[in-house]
Amino acid sequence: MRNAGDAGYIRNITGKELAVCGGADSFLQSAMWGVFKSRFGWVSRAFLVDWAGAGERSLLVLFRRFARGLSMAYVPWGPELPAGFSPAEGRQTRVLAGLAQKLREFLPRDTAFIRFDPPWYCEEGTGGIAPPPGPPLKRAAADIQPPDTVLLDLKPSPREMLAAMKAKWRYNIGLAEKRGVTVSRPGDISGLEVFYRLLTATARRDGIAVHSLAYYRSLFEVCRDAAGDRPAPEPRVYTAEHDGDPLAAAVVLCRGTQATYLYGASADIKRNLMAPYALQWQAIQDAKASGCETYDLFGIPPAGDPSHPMAGLYRFKTGFGGTIIHRSGSWDYPYKPLLRAFFNTAEDLRKKARDRRKKTPVSAARKLQFPKKSIEYPDKP
């Protein structure tokens, strides 16, 4: 067998219809995701990659033109490799660089670089962070998908899952129930309007930018029509209320054996009722009842640093138990190094500005205006 990462290891790449990605492991590599992102300025292309001696796997590539003469390509949580092939032992760089070289002929001429979010990860306590790729790949100024997250195992019983949580989390779930917090899951997308009102309140409070309501509504519409995806994606919106007041909301995507907590929001009122805890617990139980085996809380800071602007998010998500995992983040293979360097500098400035907003005191943050992002992708999908 040839060296797994060199470009010659890839026997052939063939352009295909998006349907070829219908059976991808991750929703971010699925046909549904390609259709969804195509609605918001991205061009989606699907390929079948023949990994010589190991089999074929589909590959979703997104690309977008930002200005005349400047485009980027992006592979979210890819490539997915054939069974039995491991990117360990320094092979990550060769796999990604070889794939970038082979893909070049399929991309627009003005593509400055291709960005990868490799799906490979390690568990915390077994080696720290996933081994990063090296030259000729370069670390991106900002990650697109969250490199660090918490995975809950849904195979144990509900009693066992509760026992694995921190004691305060079990207490807060019970407290919310005792004080009359109820969690509902509308059978259609009507709950999105409540979710979006809470999301905009959260954005003002925490200094974050959000998409339009149409963006989130489109996700539900595309999933509803994604007949070619197997497993079929099912987005769900949850709302936690008390005496008619919406207090928390979440969007969870169930697909096959994987449930992913994509978006969450909470109100400024009645925070002592611990509604987000009850909401998460209901979503976790529903995912288990639907046959999901893991629940991805989808994004935490890399460590429990109390000075981090999102330290509260780390505490909240890790309190439910589960396994903390680390990926290597976003990496670029430059086709046009000078243009890629220009883009990277602009992206770094934008990231620093966003981080400053997150650190702004709440009283001041509420006075800020949060413009729509000039680049359509968020730090989460």
Secondary structure, 3 states (H helix, E strand, C coil): CCCCCCHHHEEEEEEECHHHHCCCCCHHHCHHHHHHHHCCCCEEEEEEEEECCCEEEEEEEEEEEEECCEEEEEECCCCCCCCCCCCCCCHHHHHHHHHHHHHHHHCCCCEEEEEECCCCEEECCCCCCCCCCCCCCEECCCCCCCCEEEEEECCCCHHHHHHHCCHHHHHHHHHHHHCCCEEECCCCCCHHHHHHHHHHHHHHHHCCCCCCHHHHHHHHHHHHCCCCCCCCEEEEEEEEEECCEEEEEEEEEEECCEEEEEEEEECCCCHHHCHHHHHHHHHHHHHHHCCCCEEECCCCCCCCCCCCCCHHHHHHHHCCCCEEEEECCCEEEECCHHHHHHHHHHHHHHHHHHHHHHHCCHHHHCCCCCCCCCCCCCCCC
